[in-house]
Amino acid sequence: MDTVASYIIRIYRFEKDRPKSLVGVVLEAGKKGKKAFQSYDELWEILNSPTPPRPNPLPRGGEGAGGNSRKH
């Protein structure tokens, strides 16, 4: 049985005279991560892809993130 994914779409910018000009992110409900889009077409691809959106890796601070993490 196929499951239906639920998404949260956050639109940060759009132009009234160009409705396909969107900028925002897609989050899959109940999952970590987000996928950015910069146009209507990119949003459509994310929502209609056969696989769920993969999160964009974000660098994290702290130990193990390239910082000075020597053990004493």
Secondary structure, DSSP 8 states (H G I E B T S, - for coil): ------EEEEEEEEETTEEEEEEEEEEETTSS--EEESSHHHHHHHHH-SS----------STTTTS-----
